Amino acid sequence: MSIQSILDAITSGERSSAAYAALAVPESYRAATVHKDEVGMFEGMSTKEKDPRKSLHVEQVAVPELAPGEALVAVMASAINYNTVWTSIFEPVPTFGFLERYGRTSEFAKRHDLPYHVVGSDLAGVILRVGPGVTKWQPGNEVVAHCLSVELEDADGHNDTMMDPQQRIWGFETNFGGLAELAIVKANQLMPKPTHLSWEEAASPGLVNSTAYRQLISKNGAGMKLGDRVLIWGASGGLGSYATQMALAGGATPICVVSSPEKAEICRRMGAELIIDRSAEGYRFWNDEGTAQDPKEWQRFGKKIRELTGGYDVDIVFEHPGRETFGASVYVTRKGGTITTCASTSGYMHEYDNRYLWMNLKRIISSHFANYREAWEANELINRGLIHPTLSKTYALDEVGQAALDVHRNAHQGKVGVLTLAPEASLGVTDPDKRARFEDGINRFRDA
């Protein structure tokens, strides 16, 4: 049985469990991979020089055995996240170390330790098979997946699954990710696909929407409340665009930091009014050598924020650039305020003046992805049309290297989608009447 037979069943609209159970699973499928024997290919190059188009391969790989508690999904579309960029340029470390360590934990985990890594931490598609013990989901279900992979054999994970000692990010710290025609996920990663979205639209929010929800809304993050002033770095980007929407939907005031007039316009389309174009303002938080920060630039940045807010500092800073911005973030937060951090795309070694933290009773809260409940709630915001996908451009699977390069060079807005099995964009909408109510919001990032 070929992949084409699976695609034909999906595009026909057939969704009965019996029909999908009758489909044979092929022996192999096309996937975006990196290779273990190429981890040194970029040695001696700066991060910016490293090109994902050279390291990401689209090739046939074997379909792995399905383990208990797992599902095999026919992936119609996926999306690019920064963790795929990291994987593709082998920074901060090659991901094969993750796969090797995971492979030592159990017989089924050995499947993940391969000389290639199928990448990708988002998907939208249709379930083909479920493993033993799966009862909530069945073949034929239309699903999206969040990227938290947990074992939950330790007590630590049962209050917050992100605390599971065996917590991993699927498609980054595990194999068989979503940038492929087929993918393996645990059943507790699955969520219903919003019926008003196309495959590529539904695939794009998973990682970033859930991450933003925990970081900004959840009690495990900043716990944003009505009226908060929220500084959002990269407010038109893959992560910041969801934080901006959540702030607006939750009655907070976002102060959006962007890097161009085009990105500022995207924020206005979302409904934001307070916007800082950091390129136009010329902020230089570090000297040319990157060895020292300039507190006068922090002060200038804080003054700009107060000009926009009518004299107020921000209650929350939504941090993810890391080294480049962290000193400024700590400085501009109000007394008693909160800095939440979930990433370090500009560098992991953060520096800040601790006097502005401890003497002003500020808090730094770490936030990493989301637990199943948080991811489910974030997906429900999409399903209800309270938050919309921020898909701006979609590539074919064969162009995955270029898609990753766009994200690597910050040459994108919102999210970049990748069609995997879907033969073209805009397929998969099953509730056009619902979609009509939200069309403007869904499309505001298109070709931005």
C-alpha positions in Angstrom: 0.0 0.0 0.0 1.4 3.4 -1.0 1.3 6.7 0.8 -1.0 7.9 -2.1 -3.7 5.5 -0.9 -3.6 7.1 2.5 -3.8 10.5 1.0 -6.7 9.5 -1.2 -8.6 8.3 1.8 -8.0 11.6 3.7 -8.9 13.9 0.8 -12.1 11.8 0.1 -13.4 12.9 3.5 -13.8 9.3 4.7 -13.2 9.2 8.5 -14.6 5.9 9.7 -12.3 3.9 11.9 -12.9 0.8 9.9 -11.8 2.4 6.6 -8.5 3.6 8.1 -7.9 0.3 9.9 -8.2 -1.4 6.5 -5.5 0.8 5.0 -2.1 -0.9 4.9 0.8 1.0 6.4 3.7 1.4 4.0 7.2 0.3 4.9 8.7 3.7 4.4 7.8 7.4 4.2 9.3 10.8 3.2 10.7 12.8 6.1 13.0 15.8 6.8 16.1 14.5 8.5 19.5 15.5 9.7 22.4 12.9 9.6 24.6 11.9 12.5 27.7 11.7 10.3 27.3 15.4 9.3 27.3 17.0 12.7 30.7 18.6 12.1 29.8 20.1 8.7 29.5 23.7 10.1 32.6 23.6 12.3 34.4 27.0 12.3 31.4 28.9 11.1 29.5 31.5 13.0 25.9 30.7 13.9 24.6 33.1 11.2 26.6 31.5 8.5 25.2 28.0 9.1 22.7 27.1 6.4 19.9 24.6 7.2 19.5 23.9 3.4 22.8 22.0 3.6 22.0 19.9 6.6 18.2 19.1 6.2 17.5 16.1 3.9 14.2 15.0 2.5 14.4 11.2 2.1 12.7 7.9 2.6 12.9 6.4 6.1 11.5 3.2 7.6 8.2 3.3 9.4 9.0 2.4 13.1 7.1 -0.1 15.2 4.2 1.4 17.1 4.6 1.2 20.9 1.9 0.9 23.5 0.2 4.3 24.2 1.3 5.7 20.8 -0.4 6.8 17.6 0.7 6.7 14.0 -0.5 9.9 12.3 -0.6 10.7 8.6 0.7 14.2 8.6 -0.9 16.6 6.3 1.1 19.7 7.4 3.7 20.8 9.9 5.5 24.0 10.8 9.0 25.3 11.5 10.0 26.1 15.1 13.3 27.4 16.3 14.2 24.0 17.7 14.3 22.7 14.2 16.7 25.5 13.3 18.9 24.5 16.3 18.7 20.8 15.2 19.7 21.7 11.6 22.7 23.8 12.6 23.7 21.4 15.4 23.5 24.1 18.1 23.9 24.4 21.0 24.6 20.6 20.8 23.8 18.0 18.2 20.4 16.3 19.0 21.8 12.8 18.5 23.0 12.9 22.1 19.3 13.3 23.1 18.4 10.3 21.0 21.2 8.2 22.4 20.3 8.9 26.0 16.6 8.3 25.3 17.4 5.0 23.5 19.0 3.6 26.6 15.9 4.0 28.8 13.7 1.1 27.4 13.3 -1.4 24.6 10.8 0.8 22.7 13.0 3.9 23.2 15.8 2.1 21.3 13.8 2.9 18.1 14.8 6.6 18.5 18.5 6.0 18.5 19.2 6.1 14.8 21.9 7.6 12.5 19.2 10.1 11.3 16.8 12.3 13.1 13.3 13.0 11.7 12.7 16.5 12.9 9.6 18.7 13.6 7.5 19.5 16.6 4.1 20.4 15.0 1.6 18.4 13.0 -2.0 18.3 11.8 -3.3 15.1 10.3 -5.4 12.0 10.6 -4.7 9.0 12.9 -3.9 5.8 11.0 -3.2 3.4 13.9 -3.2 3.4 17.7 -1.0 1.2 19.9 -2.2 -1.0 22.7 -3.8 0.8 25.6 -5.1 3.8 23.6 -8.8 4.2 24.1 -9.6 7.9 23.7 -8.4 8.1 20.0 -9.1 5.9 17.0 -8.1 5.7 13.3 -9.8 8.4 11.3 -9.7 11.1 13.9 -8.5 14.5 12.7 -5.9 15.7 15.2 -3.2 18.2 16.0 -0.3 17.4 18.4 1.5 19.2 21.1 5.2 18.4 21.5 5.5 17.3 25.1 6.6 13.7 25.4 6.5 12.2 28.9 6.7 8.8 30.5 4.9 9.6 33.8 6.4 6.7 35.7 7.8 9.1 38.3 5.7 10.8 40.9 7.3 14.2 40.1 5.3 14.5 36.9 1.8 14.0 38.3 1.2 17.5 39.5 2.7 19.2 36.4 3.7 16.9 33.6 6.5 19.3 32.6 8.2 18.2 35.8 8.4 14.6 34.7 12.1 13.6 34.9 11.6 11.9 31.5 10.1 15.0 29.9 11.2 15.6 26.3 10.3 17.7 23.3 9.0 15.5 20.5 10.8 15.9 17.2 13.7 17.7 19.0 14.7 15.3 21.9 12.9 12.4 20.3 12.8 11.0 16.8 9.9 10.5 14.3 8.9 14.2 14.3 6.2 16.0 12.3 8.1 17.3 9.3 7.3 14.1 7.5 4.5 12.2 5.8 4.0 10.0 8.9 4.8 10.6 12.6 4.8 8.8 15.9 3.3 10.6 18.9 2.1 9.5 22.3 -1.7 9.5 22.6 -1.5 12.1 25.4 0.0 14.5 22.8 -3.1 14.5 20.7 -5.8 17.2 20.5 -8.8 17.7 18.2 -8.0 19.6 15.0 -10.0 22.9 14.8 -12.6 22.3 12.1 -12.5 25.8 10.6 -8.8 25.7 9.8 -6.8 24.3 6.9 -4.2 21.6 7.6 -1.3 24.1 7.5 -3.2 26.6 9.7 -4.1 24.0 12.2 -0.5 22.7 12.4 1.2 26.0 13.0 0.1 27.0 16.5 0.9 23.9 18.5 4.3 24.6 20.0 4.3 28.3 20.1 0.7 28.8 21.2 1.1 26.3 24.1 4.4 27.8 25.1 3.0 31.4 25.1 -0.1 30.2 27.1 2.0 28.7 29.9 4.5 31.5 30.0 2.0 34.3 30.0 -1.4 33.0 31.2 -0.9 29.9 33.3 -0.3 29.9 37.1 2.9 28.2 36.2 4.0 31.3 34.3 3.3 35.0 34.7 -0.4 34.5 35.6 -1.4 37.6 33.5 -4.5 39.4 34.8 -6.8 42.0 33.4 -5.1 45.4 33.1 -1.5 44.2 33.1 1.0 45.9 30.9 3.1 43.3 29.1 6.3 44.0 27.2 6.5 41.4 24.4 9.8 40.9 22.5 9.5 39.8 18.9 5.8 40.6 19.0 5.1 39.7 15.4 7.2 36.5 15.5 6.2 32.9 15.9 6.0 33.1 19.7 5.4 36.8 20.4 2.4 36.9 18.0 0.5 34.5 20.2 1.5 36.4 23.4 0.3 39.6 21.8 -3.1 38.0 20.9 -3.4 36.6 24.4 -2.6 39.9 26.1 -5.3 41.6 24.0 -7.9 38.9 24.5 -7.2 38.8 28.2 -7.7 42.6 28.8 -4.0 43.4 29.2 -2.0 46.0 27.3 0.8 44.7 25.1 3.8 46.8 24.4 5.1 45.2 21.2 8.8 45.3 20.4 9.6 44.6 16.7 12.4 45.2 14.3 10.8 46.8 11.3 7.9 48.9 10.1 6.4 45.9 8.4 6.4 44.0 11.7 4.9 46.9 13.5 2.1 46.9 11.0 1.4 43.2 11.7 1.0 44.1 15.4 -1.5 46.8 14.5 -3.4 44.3 12.5 -3.7 42.2 15.6 -5.1 45.2 17.5 -2.0 46.4 19.4 -1.4 50.1 19.7 1.8 50.5 21.7 4.7 49.5 19.5 8.5 50.0 19.7 10.6 49.5 16.5 13.9 48.7 18.1 15.8 49.1 14.8 14.3 52.6 14.2 15.1 53.6 17.8 18.7 52.2 17.4 19.0 50.6 20.8 22.4 49.2 21.5 22.3 47.3 24.8 25.8 45.8 24.2 29.0 47.3 23.0 30.4 46.2 19.6 32.5 43.5 21.2 29.5 42.1 23.1 31.4 42.2 26.3 29.6 44.9 28.2 26.1 46.4 28.4 25.1 50.0 28.5 22.7 50.9 31.3 22.0 54.2 29.6 20.4 52.3 26.8 18.3 50.4 29.4 17.2 53.8 30.7 16.4 55.1 27.2 14.4 52.0 26.5 12.5 52.4 29.8 11.8 56.0 29.0 10.3 55.0 25.7 8.0 52.5 27.4 6.8 55.1 29.9 6.1 57.5 27.0 3.8 54.9 25.5 2.1 53.8 28.7 1.5 57.3 30.2 4.3 57.0 32.7 4.0 53.3 33.8 6.6 50.5 33.8 5.5 47.1 32.7 4.1 44.4 34.9 5.3 41.5 32.8 8.2 41.0 30.4 7.6 38.2 27.9 11.3 37.2 27.3 12.8 34.8 24.8 15.7 36.5 23.0 17.9 36.0 26.0 21.4 37.4 26.2 20.8 40.4 23.9 17.8 41.7 25.8 17.8 40.2 29.3 19.6 43.0 31.1 17.1 45.5 29.6 14.2 43.3 30.5 15.1 43.1 34.1 15.7 46.9 34.3 12.4 48.0 32.7 10.1 45.7 34.7 8.1 47.6 37.5 8.9 47.1 41.1 7.4 43.7 42.1 7.0 42.8 38.4 7.7 39.5 36.6 10.1 38.5 33.8 9.2 35.2 32.2 11.7 33.5 30.0 11.3 30.5 27.8 14.2 30.6 25.4 17.5 32.3 24.5 17.6 32.7 20.8 20.4 35.3 21.0 22.5 33.4 23.5 22.2 31.5 26.7 24.6 33.3 29.0 22.4 36.1 30.4 23.7 39.1 32.3 21.8 41.7 34.2 22.3 44.0 37.1 21.0 42.2 40.1 20.4 45.4 42.1 17.4 46.1 39.9 16.0 42.6 40.6 16.6 42.1 44.3 16.1 45.7 45.6 12.9 46.0 43.6 11.5 42.6 44.5 11.1 41.5 40.8 10.8 37.9 39.9 12.3 35.8 37.1 10.2 32.8 36.2 11.4 30.1 33.9 8.8 28.6 31.5 9.3 25.6 29.2 6.6 24.5 26.7 3.4 23.4 28.5 1.7 20.5 30.2 -1.1 18.6 28.5 -3.8 20.6 30.2 -2.2 23.9 29.3 -1.7 22.8 25.7 -5.3 21.6 25.5 -6.6 24.9 26.8 -4.4 26.8 24.3 -5.8 24.7 21.5 -9.3 25.4 22.7 -8.6 29.1 22.4 -7.8 28.5 18.7 -10.9 26.3 18.3 -13.1 29.0 19.7 -11.6 31.7 17.5 -10.3 33.7 20.5 -6.8 33.3 19.2 -5.9 32.8 15.5 -3.0 31.1 13.7 -0.3 33.4 12.6 0.7 31.5 9.5 2.4 33.8 7.0 3.9 31.5 4.4 3.8 27.8 3.5 6.5 25.7 1.8 6.4 22.2 0.3 8.3 19.4 2.2 11.0 19.5 -0.4 11.6 23.1 0.5 12.0 22.5 4.2 15.6 23.8 4.2 14.5 27.2 2.9 11.7 27.3 5.4 14.1 26.7 8.2 16.5 29.3 6.8 13.7 31.9 6.8 13.3 31.3 10.6 17.0 31.1 11.2 17.5 34.6 9.6 14.3 36.1 11.1 13.1 36.7 7.5 9.6 35.7 8.4 6.5 36.9 10.3 4.4 34.7 12.6 4.8 31.0 11.6 6.1 29.3 8.6 4.2 26.2 7.5 5.2 23.1 5.6 2.9 20.9 3.6 3.9 17.3 4.1 1.1 15.0 2.7 -1.3 17.8 1.7 -0.9 18.3 -2.1 -1.8 22.0 -1.8 -2.6 24.7 0.7 -6.1 25.6 2.0 -7.4 21.9 2.3 -8.9 20.4 5.4 -11.6 23.0 6.3 -14.7 21.1 7.4 -16.7 24.0 8.9 -16.7 26.8 6.4 -19.5 28.7 8.2 -17.4 28.9 11.4 -14.4 29.9 9.3 -16.3 32.8 7.7 -16.7 34.4 11.1 -12.9 34.5 11.7 -11.5 34.8 8.1 -9.9 38.3 8.7 -8.1 37.1 11.8 -6.9 33.9 10.2 -5.5 35.7 7.2 -3.8 38.8 8.7 -0.3 37.3 8.6 -0.6 36.0 5.0 2.3 37.1 2.8 3.2 39.7 5.4 
